[in-house]
Every structure is written in C-alpha cells, then in structure tokens.
Amino acid sequence: MVIVSQGLVPRGRGAARNIKQRGDLFEPLIEAAIRLCGWSAILFVAAIFLFVFFEAAPILGEIDLVQFFTSVEWRPEAARQPTFGILALICGTLSVTAFAMVLAVPLGLGAAVYVSEFCSGKLKETLKITIELLAAIPSVVWGFVGYMVLNPLIIALTGAPIGLNVLNGGLILALMSVPVIVSVGEDALKAVPDSYREAAVSLGASRWEIVYRVLFPAAKNGLLAAVLLGVGRAIGETMAVLMATGHAVQIPHSLLDPIRTLTATIAAELGETVEGGDHYRVLFLIGVVLFAAAFVVNFTADLIVKGIRGGQHD
C-alpha cells in the first residue's frame, strides 16, 4: 500500500502539472475568443453602417440636402424632374412612434409592476408566458391584424374614409412594443433588493407608495432602458406600419390621416429600383438617417443614465 501510494503521488502531481501547462497554453486563446465575441457586436454594427453609407455616398454630391430634409415632395420616379424630400416621411415616422409610445409606456410599465409586485403563482407564470408569446408574433401578422381587424373597426367607430392611418399604426406598434417594455421593466424591478421593500414596509408605506417612491427611483435606469427599447422597436418596425398606415406621403394633422414611414418606404421601393441609380442611392441615404436617429436616441439615453448615476453618487 505504501508503494502504491508513493507511486500515485508523483502521478497526481504530474497530471496536475500537465493540466496547468495546458491551461497556460489555451488561456490566451480563450481570452482572445472572448474579446472577439465582445467586439463582434461593435464590428457588425460598424460594418453594416459602412455598407449603407458607402451605398449612399455617391448621391450626396448630387442632391440638395436642405431640400432633402425640408421638402414634402417625394417623387423619385418622375420622368422629368424626380424629387427626393423626406420631411413627410420623417413626420409620419415620428407621429406614429410618438402615439405608440403614449400608449405603450404606461401600459408596459404598469404591466411590469403588476407582474413583478402584485402577481404570484400560476397567474404570474401564465402572464409571463403570454407576454413572451406576444413578443414572438411576426410583424406581418400584426400587419394583418391592423389591415383586417382594426381597419374596418376604425372606419365604423370614427367615420373615417379609410382605417389605415396613424391611429391604426400606433395601436399596432404599441401592442408590439409592450412585451419588450414589460420584460425589461420587470427584470429592472426584480433587481431592486428586497431590503428596500422591507424598509418601506417597516415605515408604514402602502404597496403603491413602495412602487412609486421606492421601486421606480431605484430601478429608473432599467425602466429607462425598457422605454428606449420600446422606442427602438417602434422606429425600426417595417412590415406592420407598411400594412397599417395607408402608405400616403403627407404630413399628418390628425390621428385619422394616412402616413408613410421611412422604414416602409425602403421596404416598398427598394425592390423596384435600378441598382446604382439615384432612387436606389437615396433609399440607402434614408437608411443612414435611420442609423443617425438610433444613435441620437441611444446617446441621449446614455447621457440621461450617466446624469442619474452622477446624481446618486452626489
């Protein structure tokens, strides 16, 4: 037994030494792979932006950018003098997104609070599964709902000549954005330590006072991220707004006016353009505008979050 044990000790030490040597050999490779995975998202976004920008670059010296952003005339296929004005498209995008957020933000945050703080057991699990299923519904299906269900309903209730308008598109976008807001908002509320709730209860706070005086201030970074994800979902949506908003190039003056968004314009017209033509390049320029809008939204959110954190440290 002594001989066996004495023979096993060097073997054990040798195996451990070999494992350590292998770990020292593969550790730089593993670290490099992890770094590559971390930078891959930035690389992919940069590559997509460069591709879109280079496709749009040749048209920058041929069109008047002031007219491009301030004109409501969008006639890219005109035989004599095509015009590329996206002001009406921008207004349509902003109007339907703003209306969707007016509906989705309170509804989504309210649902997140209910699921996180007031719901338990099987009901909570059922609601979470239902919300996840709503997020999984394809956008074209939402477009069919807007076209086949909301369209005749809006005509019957409002007397509008057509039910494909800002109201229809806003309702669809709100329903599409709510699951994202609920999921992220609930995670933000669950991340608040239970000691905060216990301290509020010990001071005699009601459940609603705990929500808006304790949980909302403590989870405001996560809740802000939830709202911004909802905004990004609404701005970037294509097929649903293409089917539900009427696709009319005009500045809306009411919720019952048909509109056209930037994303729907790209989806509807890119397949009909000549590759390398002015119309083709302008559609890619609209893509650059959408990238810039997304950057502004995220940069503003980053500034707000940093300001919030700075105020907390002070």
FENPETA-V235531 format. One record per helix or strand. SS is the DSSP state (alpha for helix, beta for strand). FROM is the first residue (numbers start at 1). TO is the last residue. If there is no record, write none. Layout:
BEGIN
ss=SS from=FROM to=TO
ss=SS from=FROM to=TO
END
This chain:
BEGIN
ss=alpha from=2 to=60
ss=alpha from=65 to=70
ss=beta from=74 to=75
ss=beta from=83 to=84
ss=alpha from=87 to=118
ss=alpha from=121 to=136
ss=alpha from=139 to=158
ss=alpha from=166 to=190
ss=alpha from=194 to=202
ss=alpha from=207 to=218
ss=alpha from=220 to=236
ss=alpha from=239 to=244
ss=beta from=246 to=246
ss=beta from=259 to=259
ss=alpha from=262 to=272
ss=alpha from=278 to=313
END
